[in-house]
Amino acid sequence: MSVTSVRLQPEIENPLEKLAIKLDRSKNYLINQAIKEFLARKSLEESRWKDTLVALDSVQANDLIEERSVGEWLESWGTENELKPPKI
């Protein structure tokens, strides 16, 4: 594990100290958890953006499924006559 020095502003340091005491955790633990959650969120945002670009490419290529087909498929879920997913 590496060591990184971080200068915290008082408006972050003071609540962090109080939270560490309240949760009986170290400030190091809380900072690591916050960074881990931040990185996970950023990764998810990047993944969603890539999916969006793929979807936009599909629209530009006119690779679309009619809303009616999707609606009929969804309505069939859980019935005896469940339909297969619509395809392009």
N, C-alpha and C positions, 0 to 999 in steps of 0.2 A: 504494500500500500504506500502511495506517495503522500507527501505533505505539501499542501498549498496554503499559503498565507492569504488571508482575506481581511481587508479593512472594512469594518461595518460602521455604518452611520449610527449615531445614537438612537434615532427613531426606529432602527432595526435591532440594534444590540439590546436595548432595554426590554422590549417585549420578548425577545428571544430568550434572554436570561430568565425572565419570569416564567415563560412557558417550559423551559428546561427544568426548572425547580418544580413546577406544578406537576409535570409528567414524570418526574424522577428520571430524566434522561439527560444526556450530555448535550451541550450546544452542538458539538461535532455530529452527534447522531441526528439531531433535528436538521442541521444544514445538509447533511448527506441525503436525508429523506426528501427534503425540499428539492434538491438538485435532481435526484432520481425521478421524482414526479414531473419536474419541468422537462427533463430530457424525454421522458415517455410521451408527454403531451406534444412536444415538438416533433417527435417521430411519427405520432399519429397524424398530426397536421400535414406532414410531408407526404405520408401515405395517401391521405385523402386528396391532396392536391394532385398527386400522380394519377389517382383514379379519375379525378375530374378531367384531367387532360386526355386520358384514354376515352372517356365518355364524349368529350367534345370532338375528338377525332372521329368517333363512330357517327356522331350526328353529321359532321361535315361529309363523311363518306356515304351518308344516307343509309347506314346500317341501323335501322330502327325497327321496333316492334310496336304495332298499333296498340293504343291504350285499351281498346275493346278486347283484344286477345288476352292481354294481361289481366283485365278485370274478370273475364270469363274463367280464366285459370284460377285466380284467387277465390272466386266464388265456388269453385268445385272442390276446394280443399276440404277434407274430412267427409266427403260424400262417397257413395258407392261408385259414382262415375267421375272420380277425380281425373282431371286432365293432365297431360304431360305439359311441362313448361313450354311456352311459345318459343319458337326459334326465329332467327333472322332469315 
